[in-house]
Amino acid sequence: MSDDSLRERIDTSKPHSARFWNYFVGGKDNYEVDREIGDQIKSIFPGLVDVAVTSRRFLGRAVDYLAGEQGVRQFLDVGTGLPTADNTHEVAQRVAPDARIVYVDNDPIVLAHANALLTSTPEGRTAYLDADLYDPEAVLKAAAGTLDLSRPVGLMILNTLGHVADYERARDLVRRLMAGLPAGSHLVISDSTATSEGMIAASEAYNASGAVPYYVRPVAEIAGFFDGLELVEPGVVRVPEWRPGAAGAVGPGAVDAYCGVGRKA
Ligand SMILES: C[S@@+](CC[C@H](N)C(=O)[O-])C[C@H]1O[C@@H](n2cnc3c(N)ncnc32)[C@H](O)[C@@H]1O
């Protein structure tokens, strides 16, 4: 795709989730429209900044665990978002330089910045797919160009499933992605939860902004994404509390976001 046609696809009239989230993690790849709703939401619910920051730290710990303790060498990161510090391939390849990572997002701004995600080690590989979570079979087929889908994969879906309004549909999409991966694969999810009035108000404000809506779910529904998988200890917990190491919770403990890692037996 030419730079001009890519630029034409970038809609700066409405907030977009990748850019809005980039603003919350302190990035620079966002527009006025994203910062405006971002500032409005920070004033309603400052705790969303903690959710964004601690969720990225969770990504680091989960990938470190999978690459280090579980020997996973392949990752499929769906709903990648804009590149930031410690992207999945950087964390994985620090542990295992031969790790392969496929990133998937459907937002043209992420595609425009994808070069920063393609800085693989010489031993490993990274690829970017401009593809849609709503078509899991197409995602798997394209990912097979880079990953060996007969070997375990870490499927990462972080802060993205809330875009799928219908819970059963979201579960079905996760199930279909996992169905294409072999035993020993892991599902990694984090998501904002409807665990405080502030978070619910923030979600309502975001959804009124014209952006593709984002629905925050009860914790039990986040846990339900792992049905049929073996939940890795400590189970589904608030994101700072997942394997924080000797130091204890990584960041403020009471964030309105939960996470988990499940293994396919
Ligand atoms: C809030 S961001 C999360 C980014 C990153 N995973 C993180 O946790 O920092 C949600 C991402 O999901 C992407 N996304 C939303 N709907 C999608 C879809 N149907 N297919 C692929 N990506 C999608 C958005 O473009 C955005 O980059």
The ligand as a MOL file (V3000), in Angstrom:
LIG
                    3D

  0  0  0     0  0            999 V3000
M  V30 BEGIN CTAB
M  V30 COUNTS 27 29 0 0 0
M  V30 BEGIN ATOM
M  V30 1 C -6.4570 -0.5340 23.5200 0
M  V30 2 S -5.4670 -1.0830 22.1710 0 CHG=1
M  V30 3 C -4.4200 -2.2920 22.9760 0
M  V30 4 C -3.0320 -2.3520 22.3860 0
M  V30 5 C -2.0740 -3.3600 23.0290 0
M  V30 6 N -2.5320 -4.7250 22.8830 0
M  V30 7 C -1.8580 -3.0380 24.4840 0
M  V30 8 O -2.4000 -3.7200 25.3460 0
M  V30 9 O -1.1280 -2.0750 24.7790 0 CHG=-1
M  V30 10 C -6.5780 -2.1290 21.2370 0
M  V30 11 C -6.0240 -2.5290 19.8610 0
M  V30 12 O -6.9010 -3.4720 19.2510 0
M  V30 13 C -6.9660 -3.1600 17.8640 0
M  V30 14 N -8.1990 -3.7310 17.3150 0
M  V30 15 C -9.4700 -3.3700 17.5930 0
M  V30 16 N -10.3430 -4.0950 16.8830 0
M  V30 17 C -9.5890 -4.9620 16.1470 0
M  V30 18 C -9.9130 -5.9700 15.1890 0
M  V30 19 N -11.1830 -6.2330 14.8770 0
M  V30 20 N -8.8980 -6.6510 14.5970 0
M  V30 21 C -7.6080 -6.3710 14.9160 0
M  V30 22 N -7.2440 -5.4220 15.8160 0
M  V30 23 C -8.2210 -4.7260 16.4110 0
M  V30 24 C -6.9550 -1.6370 17.8440 0
M  V30 25 O -6.6230 -1.1160 16.5780 0
M  V30 26 C -5.9090 -1.3440 18.9150 0
M  V30 27 O -4.6190 -1.2770 18.3700 0
M  V30 END ATOM
M  V30 BEGIN BOND
M  V30 1 1 1 2
M  V30 2 1 2 3
M  V30 3 1 2 10
M  V30 4 1 3 4
M  V30 5 1 4 5
M  V30 6 1 5 6
M  V30 7 1 5 7
M  V30 8 2 7 8
M  V30 9 1 7 9
M  V30 10 1 10 11
M  V30 11 1 11 12
M  V30 12 1 11 26
M  V30 13 1 12 13
M  V30 14 1 13 14
M  V30 15 1 13 24
M  V30 16 1 14 15
M  V30 17 1 14 23
M  V30 18 2 15 16
M  V30 19 1 16 17
M  V30 20 1 17 18
M  V30 21 2 17 23
M  V30 22 1 18 19
M  V30 23 2 18 20
M  V30 24 1 20 21
M  V30 25 2 21 22
M  V30 26 1 22 23
M  V30 27 1 24 25
M  V30 28 1 24 26
M  V30 29 1 26 27
M  V30 END BOND
M  V30 END CTAB
M  END
